[in-house]
Amino acid sequence: MAAARLGALALFLHAPSALAGLSYAQALDLARQAAPALRAGGATVAGAAAARPAAGTLPDPRLSAGLENLPIAGPDRWSSTRDTGTMQRLTLMQEVPNRAKRDARLRVAEARVERERATLALAALAVRREAALAWIGVYHAERRLALLADARRENQVLRETLPARIAAGTAQPAELTMARQEALAIDDRGDDLARDVKRARADLRRWVGARADEPLVGGPALPEVAADEVRGALHRHAELVPFGAMREMATAEMAEADAEKRGDWAWELVYSRRPRYDDMVSFQLSFDLPWQRDRRQQPAVEAKRQEAQRIDAEREDVLRRHAAELEAMLAEGAALEAQLARLQGPGLALAAERVALATASYQAGRADLGAVLAARTQGVDARLRVIDLEWQRDALRVRLTTLIAE
């Protein structure tokens, strides 16, 4: 019993949140928290940051042990103690890349971290955009379905009143058939719209999980987009940000290749032991001699220089492409706003006026039911068109507000 009471209490406490529904802002927060792509990107950033300290460190030293001058013939063969020329050696060696090369490697590692961070920011914008589009898709799909419910109720009233009017001689039997045909057409359209709602819910579930089945709360909080501000911030487009880190990586790699011209060096400490003689210690330095710079090091430097130029050219290409896409989206937005203004103003008013006139003519016996049904269908189409234009406008605003990296 106690467990049952606790379960009931837990259900009661959680019920308000379950009934609260899913708002636009909540959907974006859930998508950001649950997106696997962002977890993967965060792990990539953490891995690049973890590898950064190792980039500028020296290579591990090497320890070697061995024998020198071991006789393999004569009375002292295979003996490491009888022949005075046999030595036991223990060697410690450390390679030391030149300072410029180590600094360049550290710059490469730091630039890689920045590149991964920029890539993660780009992925976060993409998740936000797709989750917003999914929520908006459900919102407008359900608005379409609800609008069709009004048409279904009007048709139901018509079908219920027509038999009495036919019996009274004020309506023709064919009109009931026409009303039933309209009901079938409404049901067909309703099936299509219900399918669209399920598809939109499935898309939303990809981003927010099980909460996608909750009722939506409120509308999308989408600010209007200022064209001049977006144009002025285009250089901070999310897809352009990684190019800065990529350019820095290429520059650092070019500096690393150039540092090969200076050569590296190494030191070696040797401890030697011979039978019946004192132990000895040796120390030596070795240096690389890059005497074929034009054939070995310079080609590598030139390759990295070309890589940097490739990155610059790709960035310019991406910038031009997004500039063209931005102008196309702004033009589309202006057209949508103009169409919405016409349809929401005189468009819907004229559609309602046509329905009223057709209904009055039908009631006065000057028109048949077909004119009324056609006018009502056009009115429904006009209101559905408004919702479709609002969906297109909202989707466009989402895309425009997720272009610039934060």
KAMO-V511696 format. One record per helix or strand of 2 or more residues. SS is the DSSP state (H for helix, E for strand). FROM is the first residue (numbers start at 1). LEN is the number of residues. If there is no record, write none. Layout:
# KAMO-V511696
SS,FROM,LEN / SS,FROM,LEN
This chain:
# KAMO-V511696
H,2,19 / E,22,2 / H,24,11 / H,36,20 / E,62,7 / E,87,10 / H,99,70 / H,173,41 / E,216,2 / H,227,6 / H,234,3 / H,238,25 / E,265,10 / E,280,8 / H,297,67 / H,369,33
